[in-house]
Amino acid sequence: MSSVPEHTPISTNRWSLAGTTALVTGGSKGIGYAIVEELARLGSAVHTCARSQADLEKCLQQWRDSKLKVTGSVSDVSSPSEREKLMATVKSQFDGKLNILVNNAGTAVYKPTVEQTMEDFKLLISTNLESAFHLSQLAYPLLRACGGGSIVFVTSICGFISIDNLSVYSSTKGAMNQLARNLACEWAKDNIRTNSVAPGYIRTPLNGFEFVARENHRVPLGRWGEPEDVAGVAAFLCLPSSGYVNGQTIVVDGGRIVNGNH
């Protein structure tokens, strides 16, 4: 007879990130900004990055004023060398250990497929998909050094449904969802969980007002999503309370993709 498996110990502080470290890419705007704040308010020491020095400094000052433990550096995650430099900074700052990686940085190009150039294609692949893949690779030894951790990919409902003028963007987001599933299985032995959060129409600089106003009638909840709606789910996936959630894509869209003819 097979023996009864031992009970897996559950953290007694299931709703806190105190004592943890995190890297959130693209943290100076929109969803990334909200995720940085959410993790920091839960007790994590967070490092973030942005392409604009001015935007980053403005955010860092706001976080300092709020007594949050957030640092930052300028980085363009579409560049392999910049990604390596970013992770070297994180490794140095957090003594070679990282509990949380949130691959949030991304960009979009709104064009019909026949008008998308190879430059557009390469930009979307390098910024969205390649950066998530490479940064996860680079973060792996730092996560393993902690005895495990959590990786969260910020993707999109475009990875599930067709939306006009976003064919390449949608392809990168669908690929990120699948990459998360693969890493979830491959790295589970190291106690590293990997999940995705797929936002719908969120009020961010990336989503134009006209686009969301046109599409919003398809959302059963009848409103824009806010960055904080996504940040709450992303943070949950980093908490001990989600310790058995692995390889999932959680859609945060007010019901958009399950809506039929309403």
C-alpha positions as CSV (number, residue, x, y, z in Angstrom):
1,M,0.0,0.0,0.0
2,S,1.2,3.5,-0.7
3,S,1.8,5.7,2.3
4,V,-0.3,8.7,3.0
5,P,1.6,11.8,1.8
6,E,2.8,14.2,4.5
7,H,0.9,17.4,5.1
8,T,2.4,20.3,3.2
9,P,3.1,23.1,5.7
10,I,1.1,26.3,5.0
11,S,2.5,29.7,5.8
12,T,0.9,31.3,8.8
13,N,1.3,34.7,7.2
14,R,-0.6,34.0,4.0
15,W,-1.6,37.5,3.1
16,S,1.7,39.3,3.5
17,L,4.8,39.8,1.4
18,A,7.0,41.1,4.2
19,G,10.6,40.1,3.8
20,T,10.3,39.3,0.1
21,T,11.9,41.0,-2.9
22,A,10.4,41.7,-6.3
23,L,11.2,42.9,-9.8
24,V,8.4,44.6,-11.8
25,T,9.2,45.7,-15.3
26,G,7.6,48.8,-16.8
27,G,6.6,50.1,-13.4
28,S,6.3,53.9,-14.1
29,K,2.8,53.8,-15.7
30,G,-0.5,52.1,-15.8
31,I,-0.7,48.5,-14.7
32,G,3.0,48.3,-13.8
33,Y,2.8,51.3,-11.5
34,A,-0.2,49.8,-9.7
35,I,1.5,46.4,-9.3
36,V,4.6,48.1,-7.8
37,E,2.4,49.9,-5.2
38,E,0.4,46.7,-4.4
39,L,3.4,44.6,-3.8
40,A,5.2,47.3,-1.8
41,R,2.1,47.9,0.4
42,L,2.0,44.2,1.1
43,G,5.6,44.5,2.4
44,S,7.8,43.5,-0.5
45,A,11.0,45.4,-1.4
46,V,10.4,46.2,-5.0
47,H,12.8,47.2,-7.9
48,T,11.2,48.5,-11.1
49,C,12.4,49.8,-14.4
50,A,11.3,52.3,-17.1
51,R,12.7,53.7,-20.3
52,S,12.3,57.3,-19.2
53,Q,14.5,58.7,-16.4
54,A,12.1,61.5,-15.8
55,D,9.1,59.3,-15.4
56,L,11.0,56.9,-13.2
57,E,12.3,59.7,-10.9
58,K,8.8,61.1,-10.5
59,C,7.4,57.7,-9.5
60,L,10.3,57.0,-7.1
61,Q,9.6,60.3,-5.3
62,Q,6.0,59.4,-4.9
63,W,6.8,56.1,-3.4
64,R,9.4,57.6,-1.1
65,D,6.8,60.0,0.1
66,S,4.5,57.1,0.8
67,K,7.3,55.3,2.7
68,L,7.3,52.3,0.3
69,K,10.4,50.3,-0.3
70,V,10.8,50.8,-4.0
71,T,14.0,51.4,-6.1
72,G,14.3,51.7,-9.8
73,S,16.7,51.9,-12.8
74,V,16.4,53.0,-16.4
75,S,16.1,50.0,-18.7
76,D,14.7,49.2,-22.2
77,V,13.7,45.6,-21.8
78,S,13.6,45.1,-25.6
79,S,17.4,45.0,-25.5
80,P,19.1,41.8,-24.4
81,S,22.1,43.7,-23.0
82,E,19.8,46.0,-21.1
83,R,17.9,43.0,-19.6
84,E,21.2,41.5,-18.5
85,K,22.2,44.8,-16.9
86,L,18.9,45.1,-15.1
87,M,19.1,41.6,-13.6
88,A,22.7,42.3,-12.5
89,T,21.4,45.4,-10.7
90,V,18.7,43.3,-9.0
91,K,21.1,40.6,-8.1
92,S,23.4,43.1,-6.4
93,Q,20.7,44.9,-4.7
94,F,18.9,41.9,-3.3
95,D,22.0,39.8,-2.4
96,G,21.5,37.3,-5.2
97,K,17.9,36.4,-4.2
98,L,14.6,37.3,-5.8
99,N,11.2,36.1,-4.7
100,I,9.0,37.6,-7.3
101,L,9.3,38.5,-11.0
102,V,6.5,40.4,-12.8
103,N,7.0,40.6,-16.5
104,N,4.8,43.6,-17.1
105,A,6.6,45.8,-19.7
106,G,5.0,45.7,-23.1
107,T,4.0,47.7,-26.1
108,A,1.3,47.7,-28.8
109,V,1.2,48.7,-32.5
110,Y,-2.3,49.3,-33.8
111,K,-2.3,48.5,-37.6
112,P,-4.0,46.2,-40.0
113,T,-1.9,43.1,-40.6
114,V,-1.0,44.1,-44.2
115,E,0.4,47.4,-42.9
116,Q,2.5,45.9,-40.1
117,T,6.2,46.2,-41.0
118,M,9.0,43.8,-40.0
119,E,10.2,46.6,-37.7
120,D,6.8,46.6,-36.0
121,F,6.9,42.8,-35.7
122,K,10.4,42.8,-34.2
123,L,9.6,45.5,-31.7
124,L,6.5,43.7,-30.4
125,I,8.3,40.3,-30.2
126,S,11.4,41.8,-28.4
127,T,9.5,44.0,-26.0
128,N,6.6,41.6,-25.1
129,L,7.6,38.0,-25.6
130,E,11.4,37.9,-25.8
131,S,11.8,40.1,-22.7
132,A,9.5,37.9,-20.7
133,F,11.4,34.8,-21.8
134,H,14.9,36.2,-21.2
135,L,14.1,37.9,-17.9
136,S,12.6,34.6,-16.6
137,Q,15.8,32.8,-17.6
138,L,17.9,35.4,-15.9
139,A,15.8,35.4,-12.8
140,Y,15.7,31.6,-12.4
141,P,18.9,31.2,-10.3
142,L,17.8,34.1,-8.1
143,L,14.4,32.6,-7.5
144,R,15.9,29.2,-6.9
145,A,18.3,30.7,-4.3
146,C,15.2,31.7,-2.3
147,G,13.9,28.1,-2.3
148,G,11.2,29.1,-4.8
149,G,9.2,32.1,-5.9
150,S,6.5,33.4,-8.2
151,I,6.7,34.6,-11.8
152,V,3.7,36.6,-13.2
153,F,3.3,37.5,-16.8
154,V,1.0,40.4,-17.6
155,T,-0.6,39.4,-20.9
156,S,-4.0,40.4,-22.4
157,I,-7.4,39.1,-23.4
158,C,-6.0,39.6,-26.9
159,G,-4.3,36.2,-26.3
160,F,-7.8,34.6,-26.4
161,I,-9.9,36.6,-28.8
162,S,-9.4,38.5,-32.0
163,I,-9.4,42.3,-31.9
164,D,-9.0,44.5,-35.0
165,N,-5.5,45.8,-35.8
166,L,-3.7,43.8,-33.1
167,S,-2.7,40.6,-34.8
168,V,1.0,40.7,-33.9
169,Y,0.4,42.1,-30.4
170,S,-2.2,39.4,-29.8
171,S,0.3,36.7,-31.0
172,T,2.9,37.8,-28.5
173,K,0.3,37.7,-25.6
174,G,-0.9,34.3,-26.6
175,A,2.7,33.0,-26.7
176,M,3.3,34.5,-23.2
177,N,0.4,32.6,-21.8
178,Q,1.8,29.4,-23.2
179,L,5.3,30.1,-22.1
180,A,3.9,30.6,-18.5
181,R,2.3,27.1,-18.7
182,N,5.5,25.5,-19.8
183,L,7.6,27.2,-17.1
184,A,5.0,26.3,-14.5
185,C,5.6,22.6,-15.2
186,E,9.4,22.8,-15.9
187,W,10.3,24.8,-12.8
188,A,7.7,23.4,-10.3
189,K,10.4,21.1,-9.1
190,D,12.2,24.2,-7.8
191,N,9.1,25.5,-6.1
192,I,8.8,28.3,-8.7
193,R,5.2,29.0,-9.7
194,T,4.4,30.7,-13.0
195,N,1.1,32.3,-13.9
196,S,-0.4,34.9,-16.2
197,V,-2.8,37.8,-15.7
198,A,-4.8,38.7,-18.8
199,P,-6.3,42.2,-18.5
200,G,-9.2,43.4,-20.7
201,Y,-10.0,47.1,-21.3
202,I,-8.0,48.9,-18.7
203,R,-7.7,52.6,-18.2
204,T,-4.0,53.0,-19.1
205,P,-1.9,55.2,-21.5
206,L,-1.7,52.1,-23.8
207,N,-5.4,52.0,-24.4
208,G,-6.9,54.9,-26.4
209,F,-10.1,56.4,-25.1
210,E,-11.9,56.0,-28.5
211,F,-11.0,52.3,-28.7
212,V,-12.3,51.5,-25.2
213,A,-15.4,53.7,-25.6
214,R,-16.2,51.7,-28.8
215,E,-15.7,48.3,-27.1
216,N,-16.9,49.0,-23.6
217,H,-20.5,47.9,-24.4
218,R,-19.2,44.4,-24.7
219,V,-18.2,44.3,-21.0
220,P,-21.0,42.9,-18.8
221,L,-19.8,45.0,-15.8
222,G,-20.3,48.1,-18.0
223,R,-17.1,49.9,-17.0
224,W,-13.4,50.3,-17.8
225,G,-11.1,48.3,-15.7
226,E,-8.6,50.1,-13.5
227,P,-4.9,49.3,-13.1
228,E,-5.6,48.4,-9.5
229,D,-8.1,45.7,-10.6
230,V,-5.2,43.9,-12.4
231,A,-2.7,44.7,-9.6
232,G,-4.8,43.0,-7.0
233,V,-4.8,39.7,-9.0
234,A,-1.1,39.9,-9.8
235,A,-0.3,40.5,-6.1
236,F,-2.5,37.5,-5.1
237,L,-0.5,35.3,-7.4
238,C,2.7,36.3,-5.5
239,L,1.2,35.7,-2.0
240,P,1.6,32.5,0.1
241,S,-2.2,32.2,-0.1
242,S,-1.9,31.3,-3.8
243,G,0.7,28.7,-3.2
244,Y,-1.1,26.0,-5.1
245,V,-2.0,28.1,-8.1
246,N,0.4,27.3,-11.0
247,G,0.2,27.4,-14.7
248,Q,-3.0,29.5,-14.8
249,T,-4.1,32.5,-16.8
250,I,-6.5,34.6,-14.8
251,V,-8.6,36.9,-17.0
252,V,-9.4,40.3,-15.5
253,D,-11.9,41.8,-18.0
254,G,-15.3,42.4,-16.4
255,G,-16.6,39.4,-18.2
256,R,-15.7,40.5,-21.7
257,I,-14.5,37.3,-23.2
258,V,-17.3,35.1,-21.9
259,N,-20.0,37.5,-23.1
260,G,-22.1,36.1,-26.0
261,N,-24.8,38.2,-27.6
262,H,-25.5,40.6,-24.8
